[in-house]
Amino acid sequence: MKLLTVADRTEWLAAWDRTGREPFAHPDYVALFAGEGEAGALCGHGGLLPLVLRPLPGEAGWRDATSPYGYGGPYGNPDGDFYPGVLEWMRREGVLTLFIRAALERQPPELDLPGYARVGLRDNVVVDVTRPLEEQWRHFDHKVRKNVNKAQRAGLTARVLPEFPDLPGFVEVYLDTMQRRGAQEWYHFGLDFFSAIAKGMPGSFVLAEVRGPEGELASVELVLQSERFLYSYLGGTRQEFFAHAPNDLLKHAVIEYGRTAGKAGYVLGGGYTPDDGIFRYKRAFDKTGVRPYFGVQLTAAPEEYQALVDARRTEVGEMAPDFFPAYRAPGLIASVPAKS
């Protein structure tokens, strides 16, 4: 198992090319989420695993790691020694924990391996884009067909492009959407973030947009793409166009692009909670496209891990459950009614 870093860009890109050109494993993508840590990818036993290595303040000799935002792999065809090899590498290199948001196409194996745990996350929706056009249209929920027709009657048009035709306009619609929804500050990606994707990852994305009758932007979506899949990534819709349901028309156009481009699926993701409104909206595009989604928790040294968890509990009290690694878990502050 070998860690590839930005200094190994040529070797990293060659491994990325061999393993399906998944956007979440591209070195420029991982670097976007490195922050104060280090972007890298583990390569070996048939797999490529992108990760961000993070410092552990006060813990000399230890770091930890996590997948970059999105689907973390491993990509390629990892063999039965892949996860034992990752754990061996972690113990050798002083990486205490690693959390992987697994690839959707391949579920992590069920292993009886110390330090390894497969955990269920929220289901995702993947639209099968291999159906013929007429069959795909019938496969949509009635409300999707109704909304696409509504948008077209209102004079809205959709297109899918290999680059950003109006990057400032895209960012404006995206940030307006994040502010309207009250999204966490972390999601407020700006012009520099999207410019880096546009410059560093040509061919690994397409830009879908819907415009109104006067040519004004109504809805936008940055769609990442690999050899086999499209990924609904980041986007937004102008509030004044809500009545015309432009996002249904946009997704209809992306599905058609995927079909003609020979892709296998369009990954829409999941909801914030099981079967919430966002999840049901996505499922309306493919009622048979629900896929289980897993994460992998790896721990190289259980005693050191438990000591950090105990210290964190002493520091913050009750911690958010199911958070991994627990020593980074936020504390739960009990709500105490004010006395009159």
Buried (B, 14 or more C-beta within 10 A) or exposed (E): BEBBBBEBEEBBBEBBEBBBBBBBBBBBBBBBBBEEBBBBBBBBBBBBBBBBBBEBEEBEEBBBBBBBBBBBBBBBEBEEBBBBBBBEBBEEBBBBBBBBBBBBBBEBBEBEEEBBEBBEEBBBBBBBBEBEEEEBBEBBBEEBBEBBEBBBEBEBBBBBEEEBEBBEBBBBBBBBBBEEEEEEEEEEBEEEBBEBBBEBBEEBBBBBBBBBEEEEBBBBBBBBBBEBBBBBBBBBBBEEBEEBBBBBBBBBBBBBBBBEEEBBBBBBBBBEEEEEEBBEBBBBBBEEBBBEBBBBBBBBBEEBBEEBBEEBBEEBEEBEEEEBBBBBBEEEEEEEEEEE
